[in-house]
Amino acid sequence: MSGAPPGEAADATLTMSPAGVPGFRWLLLYRICTLMSYQIVAITVGWHIYELTGDPWSLGLVGLAEVIPYFCVAPFAGHLVDTLPRRKLGAAACIGLALNAGALALITAHQVGVDHLWAIYLAIAVGGIGRSFLGPVYNALFARALKREQFARGASMGSVVFQTGMVIGPAVGGVLIGVIGKSMTYGLAAAFAIAAAVALLRMPVTEPPLQLQRGPVLASIGQGLRFVFGHQILLGALALDMFAVLFGGAISLAPAFIKDVLHAGPEALGVLRGAPAIGSVAVAMVLSRWQLRANAGRIMLAAVVGFGACMIGFGLSTVLWLSASFLLLSGVFDGISVVLRSTVLQLATPDEMRGRVSSVNGLFISSSNELGAFYSGSMARLLGLVTSVVVGGCVTIGIVGITALKAPKLRRLDMRDLQ
């Protein structure tokens, strides 16, 4: 009877369990703490602004206030992540988020009114600058903490942690707004940001030699852009996510739906904001054990169709539990898409370009989230809440058809071709 050599057995065990890698565990702690901080701030800001204005368009301006500085800084953030010590850079960004949450707490404590909303929007803009570093840092360190054979399962585990933060953050924020007030809730968000910085600095991982990464800033950024736009599978996956959530991002209108359609309080806001993430957590946990390889492209396209259909159902619902159910199911479909896209991103990107490629990915994601929030708020003002969400869901389904035609390599994607 023969057995595998000890080194091969150890490698097989490690491949089967990315969670057994200490550096990866610290990275996941960093990720969930940053998500908790960001989500608590986001839900508190949304509730506060709609409480002051009663205008869905003001919720759209929240996304616009964050995405403009994010877009301006993200390309340079990617370059810096590929150039400077990644853990220290990420920790500095987390401290910036903590200070920003503290500033929002002070603004709220002074009971800023409608005439001084600019101060809240300014704080949101500063937060967008700090957040532009978080994704590139995570994706760059992800590849340093794990072996390539672990990327698919690691991406699923990272998605579980990501979506868990998306569940817990809104739920905690929604409850605490009513229990301890908005100012103290912002304070808790600051504490999570500090915890994220500590986790990153404690992470045991080697970083690439800095002298091998130096180069002209604009040329470096251009190299990352050319790589993404020259890779049909990666570009197709990112564009599909961007346009789908851009037109189907009804969750940003949750405060308006709760007050004007469902007639509930801030606790219900936490339920609606957390429902999609519950579905995503469930499907990511399944995919961490059973990976999607064959027909991955077709599965991704089908998942986005399901997401658009759920947005239509949410827009037409007038019952809280039914609305939450549609959002939960949308999270299942979105979770499938997120895991597949994350795996493509990690497998297709060279290690020396992970910061820059991740920053381009961040631009796509922010386009879908923050610009999607602005689009949703604007359309709600023009068409009304229900009509705007239903139309957005229909457009999302149409985007899938266009992507399937324009990106045949994505449609025929098999994950084994990238490994």
RODO-2510 file (C-alpha; in nm, 4 decimals, decimal comma):
residues 419
     n   res          X          Y          Z
     1     m     0,0000     0,0000     0,0000
     2     s     0,1489     0,3342    -0,1003
     3     g     0,0834     0,6821     0,0290
     4     a     0,1492     1,0354    -0,0876
     5     p     0,4720     1,2064     0,0279
     6     p     0,4254     1,4317     0,3333
     7     g     0,4799     1,7489     0,1309
     8     e     0,2151     1,6510    -0,1242
     9     a    -0,0283     1,5567     0,1521
    10     a     0,0220     1,8952     0,3183
    11     d    -0,0336     2,0741    -0,0121
    12     a    -0,3530     1,8774    -0,0744
    13     t    -0,4861     1,9642     0,2713
    14     l    -0,4071     2,3296     0,2209
    15     t    -0,5754     2,3287    -0,1194
    16     m    -0,8894     2,1790     0,0278
    17     s    -0,9092     2,4330     0,3085
    18     p    -0,8068     2,7940     0,2377
    19     a    -0,9524     2,8829     0,5789
    20     g    -0,6594     2,6929     0,7318
    21     v    -0,4146     2,9576     0,6076
    22     p    -0,3508     3,2117     0,8903
    23     g    -0,2873     3,4999     0,6522
    24     f    -0,6162     3,4361     0,4736
    25     r    -0,8069     3,4326     0,8038
    26     w    -0,6683     3,7768     0,8941
    27     l    -0,7554     3,8989     0,5446
    28     l    -1,1147     3,7810     0,5863
    29     l    -1,1344     3,9580     0,9235
    30     y    -1,0135     4,2765     0,7551
    31     r    -1,2778     4,2346     0,4879
    32     i    -1,5748     4,1827     0,7176
    33     c    -1,4721     4,4701     0,9457
    34     t    -1,4449     4,7135     0,6537
    35     l    -1,7819     4,5942     0,5252
    36     m    -1,9440     4,6366     0,8650
    37     s    -1,8055     4,9889     0,8905
    38     y    -1,9147     5,0872     0,5404
    39     q    -2,2599     4,9266     0,5600
    40     i    -2,3426     5,0813     0,8974
    41     v    -2,2454     5,4233     0,7652
    42     a    -2,4405     5,3703     0,4417
    43     i    -2,7652     5,2673     0,6086
    44     t    -2,7402     5,5426     0,8697
    45     v    -2,6707     5,8113     0,6103
    46     g    -2,9570     5,6909     0,3913
    47     w    -3,2051     5,6934     0,6774
    48     h    -3,0829     6,0318     0,8056
    49     i    -3,1004     6,2065     0,4686
    50     y    -3,4424     6,0694     0,3776
    51     e    -3,5642     6,1610     0,7265
    52     l    -3,4559     6,5200     0,6616
    53     t    -3,5714     6,5549     0,3015
    54     g    -3,8404     6,2951     0,2264
    55     d    -3,7099     6,2991    -0,1333
    56     p    -3,5943     5,9774    -0,3130
    57     w    -3,3664     6,1880    -0,5315
    58     s    -3,1667     6,2863    -0,2231
    59     l    -3,0862     5,9154    -0,1783
    60     g    -2,9540     5,9086    -0,5336
    61     l    -2,7254     6,2006    -0,4523
    62     v    -2,5646     5,9886    -0,1786
    63     g    -2,4346     5,7511    -0,4446
    64     l    -2,3217     6,0364    -0,6674
    65     a    -2,1378     6,2079    -0,3805
    66     e    -1,9364     5,8913    -0,3199
    67     v    -1,8739     5,7728    -0,6739
    68     i    -1,7255     6,0963    -0,8142
    69     p    -1,4232     6,1055    -0,5791
    70     y    -1,3994     5,7267    -0,6011
    71     f    -1,3657     5,7444    -0,9782
    72     c    -1,1032     6,0163    -0,9541
    73     v    -0,8873     5,8307    -0,7027
    74     a    -0,9371     5,4599    -0,7895
    75     p    -0,6915     5,4397    -1,0833
    76     f    -0,4166     5,5954    -0,8710
    77     a    -0,5126     5,3717    -0,5790
    78     g    -0,4531     5,0652    -0,7953
    79     h    -0,1103     5,1946    -0,8950
    80     l    -0,0186     5,2638    -0,5316
    81     v    -0,1307     4,9165    -0,4247
    82     d     0,1072     4,7693    -0,6837
    83     t     0,3848     5,0047    -0,5698
    84     l     0,3682     5,0546    -0,1907
    85     p     0,3412     4,8083     0,1013
    86     r    -0,0129     4,6832     0,0672
    87     r    -0,0920     4,6167     0,4307
    88     k     0,0226     4,9601     0,5470
    89     l    -0,1631     5,1317     0,2646
    90     g    -0,4819     4,9433     0,3479
    91     a    -0,4465     5,0208     0,7177
    92     a    -0,4092     5,3911     0,6395
    93     a    -0,7293     5,3792     0,4313
    94     c    -0,9125     5,2117     0,7222
    95     i    -0,7996     5,4831     0,9633
    96     g    -0,9317     5,7383     0,7149
    97     l    -1,2702     5,5650     0,7161
    98     a    -1,2705     5,5685     1,0959
    99     l    -1,2029     5,9423     1,1044
   100     n    -1,4751     6,0005     0,8472
   101     a    -1,7312     5,8035     1,0496
   102     g    -1,6306     6,0080     1,3534
   103     a    -1,6910     6,3271     1,1562
   104     l    -2,0405     6,2065     1,0617
   105     a    -2,1084     6,1340     1,4293
   106     l    -2,0155     6,4935     1,5179
   107     i    -2,2274     6,6336     1,2338
   108     t    -2,5256     6,4297     1,3531
   109     a    -2,4718     6,5264     1,7174
   110     h    -2,4965     6,8924     1,6158
   111     q    -2,8336     6,8176     1,4491
   112     v    -2,7501     6,9431     1,1029
   113     g    -3,0655     7,0407     0,9152
   114     v    -3,1671     7,0448     0,5516
   115     d    -2,9768     7,3693     0,4889
   116     h    -2,6497     7,1975     0,5865
   117     l    -2,6854     6,8688     0,3994
   118     w    -2,3702     6,9611     0,2104
   119     a    -2,1684     6,8665     0,5203
   120     i    -2,3082     6,5105     0,5103
   121     y    -2,2485     6,4805     0,1376
   122     l    -1,8927     6,6094     0,1829
   123     a    -1,8275     6,3421     0,4450
   124     i    -1,9663     6,0790     0,2058
   125     a    -1,7263     6,2042    -0,0628
   126     v    -1,4259     6,1717     0,1695
   127     g    -1,5377     5,8190     0,2542
   128     g    -1,5415     5,7356    -0,1173
   129     i    -1,1727     5,8272    -0,1404
   130     g    -1,0814     5,5885     0,1418
   131     r    -1,2973     5,3103     0,0037
   132     s    -1,1179     5,3207    -0,3326
   133     f    -0,8207     5,1464    -0,1688
   134     l    -1,0072     4,8653     0,0087
   135     g    -1,0841     4,6365    -0,2868
   136     p    -0,7407     4,6572    -0,4550
   137     v    -0,5701     4,5859    -0,1213
   138     y    -0,7915     4,2839    -0,0580
   139     n    -0,7491     4,1350    -0,4069
   140     a    -0,3732     4,1913    -0,4128
   141     l    -0,3223     4,0301    -0,0714
   142     f    -0,5632     3,7480    -0,1601
   143     a    -0,3165     3,6210    -0,4195
   144     r    -0,0260     3,6473    -0,1712
   145     a    -0,2078     3,4530     0,0995
   146     l    -0,3324     3,1598    -0,1121
   147     k    -0,1982     2,9248    -0,3758
   148     r    -0,3466     2,9418    -0,7231
   149     e    -0,5184     2,6062    -0,6726
   150     q    -0,7057     2,7602    -0,3794
   151     f    -0,8359     3,0663    -0,5632
   152     a    -1,1784     2,9266    -0,6561
   153     r    -1,2615     2,8066    -0,3048
   154     g    -1,1008     3,1151    -0,1525
   155     a    -1,3181     3,3376    -0,3728
   156     s    -1,6281     3,1537    -0,2497
   157     m    -1,5205     3,1925     0,1132
   158     g    -1,4450     3,5585     0,0542
   159     s    -1,7926     3,5969    -0,0932
   160     v    -1,9434     3,4307     0,2163
   161     v    -1,7629     3,6814     0,4381
   162     f    -1,8543     3,9700     0,2083
   163     q    -2,2217     3,8830     0,2039
   164     t    -2,2237     3,8114     0,5777
   165     g    -2,1074     4,1667     0,6299
   166     m    -2,3812     4,2806     0,3927
   167     v    -2,6345     4,0978     0,6107
   168     i    -2,5100     4,1931     0,9546
   169     g    -2,4106     4,5523     0,8729
   170     p    -2,7533     4,6761     0,7585
   171     a    -2,9328     4,4766     1,0292
   172     v    -2,7095     4,6152     1,3050
   173     g    -2,7270     4,9662     1,1609
   174     g    -3,1037     4,9610     1,1237
   175     v    -3,1584     4,8386     1,4802
   176     l    -2,9053     5,0742     1,6372
   177     i    -3,0492     5,3821     1,4663
   178     g    -3,3666     5,3276     1,6660
   179     v    -3,1957     5,2078     1,9868
   180     i    -2,8896     5,4286     2,0430
   181     g    -2,9335     5,6989     1,7783
   182     k    -2,7521     5,7919     1,4616
   183     s    -2,4463     5,9515     1,6249
   184     m    -2,3548     5,6462     1,8328
   185     t    -2,4160     5,4209     1,5339
   186     y    -2,1563     5,6165     1,3385
   187     g    -1,9202     5,5683     1,6324
   188     l    -1,9583     5,1915     1,6060
   189     a    -1,8735     5,2129     1,2353
   190     a    -1,5517     5,3951     1,3268
   191     a    -1,4610     5,1150     1,5712
   192     f    -1,5026     4,8526     1,2983
   193     a    -1,2745     5,0505     1,0650
   194     i    -1,0021     5,0608     1,3328
   195     a    -1,0399     4,6851     1,3876
   196     a    -0,9911     4,6322     1,0135
   197     a    -0,6652     4,8282     1,0225
   198     v    -0,5375     4,6151     1,3123
   199     a    -0,6294     4,2902     1,1315
   200     l    -0,4420     4,3999     0,8216
   201     l    -0,1279     4,4909     1,0129
   202     r    -0,1351     4,1551     1,1966
   203     m    -0,1653     3,9579     0,8718
   204     p     0,1387     3,7324     0,8120
   205     v     0,2138     3,7568     0,4404
   206     t     0,5064     3,8355     0,2142
   207     e     0,4810     4,1289    -0,0233
   208     p     0,6493     4,1595    -0,3644
   209     p     0,9779     4,3554    -0,3795
   210     l     0,8998     4,7230    -0,4294
   211     q     1,1921     4,7882    -0,6632
   212     l     1,0366     4,5548    -0,9197
   213     q     0,7127     4,7510    -0,9290
   214     r     0,8255     5,1091    -0,9893
   215     g     0,7151     5,2839    -1,3072
   216     p     0,5523     5,6019    -1,4453
   217     v     0,2119     5,6483    -1,2859
   218     l     0,0055     5,7157    -1,5982
   219     a     0,1785     5,4420    -1,7968
   220     s     0,1150     5,2001    -1,5110
   221     i    -0,2553     5,2911    -1,4977
   222     g    -0,2820     5,2592    -1,8768
   223     q    -0,1293     4,9124    -1,8630
   224     g    -0,4002     4,7971    -1,6233
   225     l    -0,6761     4,9458    -1,8394
   226     r    -0,5392     4,7846    -2,1569
   227     f    -0,5236     4,4466    -1,9877
   228     v    -0,8880     4,4567    -1,8774
   229     f    -1,0272     4,5955    -2,2030
   230     g    -0,8238     4,3436    -2,4028
   231     h    -0,9549     4,0426    -2,2083
   232     q    -1,3022     3,9594    -2,3435
   233     i    -1,4022     3,7223    -2,0616
   234     l    -1,2941     3,9554    -1,7821
   235     l    -1,4363     4,2648    -1,9510
   236     g    -1,7639     4,0868    -2,0282
   237     a    -1,8054     3,9676    -1,6692
   238     l    -1,7356     4,3137    -1,5275
   239     a    -1,9607     4,4911    -1,7775
   240     l    -2,2440     4,2458    -1,7157
   241     d    -2,2303     4,3133    -1,3425
   242     m    -2,1992     4,6887    -1,3904
   243     f    -2,4980     4,7350    -1,6192
   244     a    -2,7172     4,4798    -1,4424
   245     v    -2,6855     4,6441    -1,1017
   246     l    -2,6802     4,9923    -1,2530
   247     f    -3,0328     4,9443    -1,3875
   248     g    -3,1531     4,6877    -1,1331
   249     g    -3,0151     4,8417    -0,8136
   250     a    -3,3515     4,8996    -0,6450
   251     i    -3,2108     4,8362    -0,2967
   252     s    -3,0871     5,1964    -0,2751
   253     l    -3,4542     5,3024    -0,2723
   254     a    -3,5348     5,0822     0,0283
   255     p    -3,5847     5,3781     0,2690
   256     a    -3,8429     5,5276     0,0314
   257     f    -4,0195     5,1933    -0,0204
   258     i    -4,0411     5,1374     0,3550
   259     k    -4,1887     5,4777     0,4286
   260     d    -4,4134     5,5235     0,1245
   261     v    -4,5087     5,1708     0,0094
   262     l    -4,4548     4,9252     0,2958
   263     h    -4,5183     5,1741     0,5802
   264     a    -4,2617     5,0333     0,8258
   265     g    -3,9756     5,1674     1,0427
   266     p    -3,5922     5,1585     1,0458
   267     e    -3,5833     4,7976     1,1686
   268     a    -3,7530     4,6932     0,8433
   269     l    -3,4872     4,8859     0,6528
   270     g    -3,2258     4,6568     0,8050
   271     v    -3,4323     4,3551     0,6999
   272     l    -3,4622     4,4692     0,3369
   273     r    -3,0995     4,5752     0,3110
   274     g    -2,9840     4,2478     0,4610
   275     a    -3,2159     4,0139     0,2673
   276     p    -3,0111     4,0040    -0,0576
   277     a    -2,6972     3,9254     0,1376
   278     i    -2,8657     3,6351     0,3186
   279     g    -2,9353     3,4753    -0,0170
   280     s    -2,5813     3,5457    -0,1345
   281     v    -2,4283     3,3960     0,1806
   282     a    -2,6315     3,0782     0,1365
   283     v    -2,5293     3,0253    -0,2258
   284     a    -2,1635     3,1202    -0,1599
   285     m    -2,1451     2,8595     0,1162
   286     v    -2,2708     2,5988    -0,1297
   287     l    -2,0230     2,7114    -0,3961
   288     s    -1,7342     2,6944    -0,1476
   289     r    -1,7876     2,3150    -0,1507
   290     w    -1,9127     2,2574    -0,5058
   291     q    -1,7357     2,4754    -0,7588
   292     l    -1,8933     2,5870    -1,0853
   293     r    -1,6606     2,5026    -1,3714
   294     a    -1,8367     2,3700    -1,6825
   295     n    -2,0866     2,6120    -1,8425
   296     a    -1,9807     2,8845    -1,5985
   297     g    -2,0552     3,1579    -1,8535
   298     r    -2,4081     3,0405    -1,9251
   299     i    -2,4756     3,0030    -1,5536
   300     m    -2,3572     3,3605    -1,4939
   301     l    -2,5858     3,4960    -1,7658
   302     a    -2,8838     3,2999    -1,6350
   303     a    -2,8194     3,4236    -1,2828
   304     v    -2,8358     3,7881    -1,3946
   305     v    -3,1668     3,7195    -1,5728
   306     g    -3,2996     3,5831    -1,2421
   307     f    -3,1724     3,8930    -1,0637
   308     g    -3,3605     4,1230    -1,3011
   309     a    -3,6820     3,9217    -1,2592
   310     c    -3,6543     3,9538    -0,8798
   311     m    -3,6209     4,3313    -0,9090
   312     i    -3,9451     4,3391    -1,1058
   313     g    -4,1156     4,1355    -0,8335
   314     f    -3,9800     4,3629    -0,5606
   315     g    -4,1062     4,6728    -0,7383
   316     l    -4,4583     4,5303    -0,7667
   317     s    -4,4806     4,4005    -0,4077
   318     t    -4,6703     4,5917    -0,1371
   319     v    -4,6116     4,3392     0,1445
   320     l    -4,2953     4,3478     0,3567
   321     w    -4,2338     3,9717     0,3730
   322     l    -4,2882     3,9340    -0,0023
   323     s    -4,0555     4,2243    -0,0779
   324     a    -3,7906     4,0717     0,1484
   325     s    -3,8380     3,7335    -0,0226
   326     f    -3,7784     3,8802    -0,3683
   327     l    -3,4658     4,0552    -0,2402
   328     l    -3,3414     3,7361    -0,0745
   329     l    -3,3847     3,5450    -0,4013
   330     s    -3,2107     3,8265    -0,5886
   331     g    -2,9183     3,7733    -0,3520
   332     v    -2,9017     3,4060    -0,4503
   333     f    -2,8714     3,4979    -0,8180
   334     d    -2,6312     3,7824    -0,7472
   335     g    -2,4184     3,5563    -0,5262
   336     i    -2,3684     3,3112    -0,8114
   337     s    -2,2577     3,5950    -1,0377
   338     v    -2,0258     3,7433    -0,7731
   339     v    -1,8463     3,4148    -0,7023
   340     l    -1,7928     3,3462    -1,0723
   341     r    -1,6744     3,7008    -1,1416
   342     s    -1,4361     3,6969    -0,8425
   343     t    -1,2866     3,3673    -0,9554
   344     v    -1,2358     3,4986    -1,3093
   345     l    -1,0707     3,8120    -1,1693
   346     q    -0,8225     3,6157    -0,9585
   347     l    -0,7387     3,3524    -1,2222
   348     a    -0,7026     3,5918    -1,5149
   349     t    -0,4905     3,8624    -1,3474
   350     p    -0,1073     3,8526    -1,3284
   351     d     0,0211     3,9032    -0,9736
   352     e     0,2163     4,2193    -1,0562
   353     m    -0,1012     4,3891    -1,1895
   354     r    -0,3537     4,2897    -0,9229
   355     g    -0,3846     4,6367    -0,7699
   356     r    -0,4471     4,8088    -1,1010
   357     v    -0,6829     4,5451    -1,2394
   358     s    -0,8709     4,5411    -0,9093
   359     s    -0,9067     4,9191    -0,9230
   360     v    -1,0627     4,8875    -1,2698
   361     n    -1,2928     4,6217    -1,1258
   362     g    -1,3762     4,8678    -0,8482
   363     l    -1,4694     5,1299    -1,1056
   364     f    -1,7144     4,8867    -1,2625
   365     i    -1,8578     4,7865    -0,9249
   366     s    -1,8947     5,1462    -0,8072
   367     s    -2,0580     5,2322    -1,1371
   368     s    -2,3152     4,9648    -1,0673
   369     n    -2,3695     5,0540    -0,7021
   370     e    -2,3215     5,4271    -0,6485
   371     l    -2,4180     5,5405    -0,9981
   372     g    -2,6972     5,2860    -0,9807
   373     a    -2,8204     5,4567    -0,6644
   374     f    -2,8160     5,7930    -0,8428
   375     y    -2,9942     5,6453    -1,1456
   376     s    -3,2580     5,4805    -0,9252
   377     g    -3,3213     5,7993    -0,7313
   378     s    -3,3475     6,0048    -1,0495
   379     m    -3,5808     5,7580    -1,2198
   380     a    -3,7952     5,7344    -0,9072
   381     r    -3,8468     6,1093    -0,9197
   382     l    -3,9330     6,0992    -1,2910
   383     l    -4,1408     5,7811    -1,3086
   384     g    -4,2348     5,7042    -0,9485
   385     l    -4,0930     5,4385    -0,7176
   386     v    -4,2695     5,1306    -0,8525
   387     t    -4,2424     5,2099    -1,2229
   388     s    -3,8726     5,2944    -1,2010
   389     v    -3,7866     4,9625    -1,0337
   390     v    -3,9934     4,7540    -1,2772
   391     v    -3,8392     4,9276    -1,5782
   392     g    -3,4907     4,8776    -1,4303
   393     g    -3,5514     4,5043    -1,3918
   394     c    -3,6649     4,4755    -1,7532
   395     v    -3,3577     4,6634    -1,8762
   396     t    -3,1350     4,4311    -1,6712
   397     i    -3,2761     4,1282    -1,8511
   398     g    -3,2176     4,3016    -2,1839
   399     i    -2,8528     4,3684    -2,0903
   400     v    -2,7969     3,9946    -2,0514
   401     g    -2,9041     3,9324    -2,4100
   402     i    -2,6703     4,2020    -2,5402
   403     t    -2,3772     4,0659    -2,3358
   404     a    -2,4385     3,7113    -2,4592
   405     l    -2,4163     3,8358    -2,8195
   406     k    -2,1184     4,0699    -2,7759
   407     a    -1,9032     3,8426    -2,5544
   408     p    -1,9176     3,4883    -2,6973
   409     k    -1,6070     3,3825    -2,5024
   410     l    -1,7881     3,4666    -2,1785
   411     r    -2,0953     3,2761    -2,2950
   412     r    -1,8794     2,9665    -2,3586
   413     l    -1,6661     3,0087    -2,0455
   414     d    -1,5389     2,6976    -1,8676
   415     m    -1,3386     2,7847    -1,5540
   416     r    -1,0909     2,5045    -1,6291
   417     d    -0,9716     2,7014    -1,9319
   418     l    -0,8354     2,9738    -1,7017
   419     q    -0,6481     2,7462    -1,4624
***
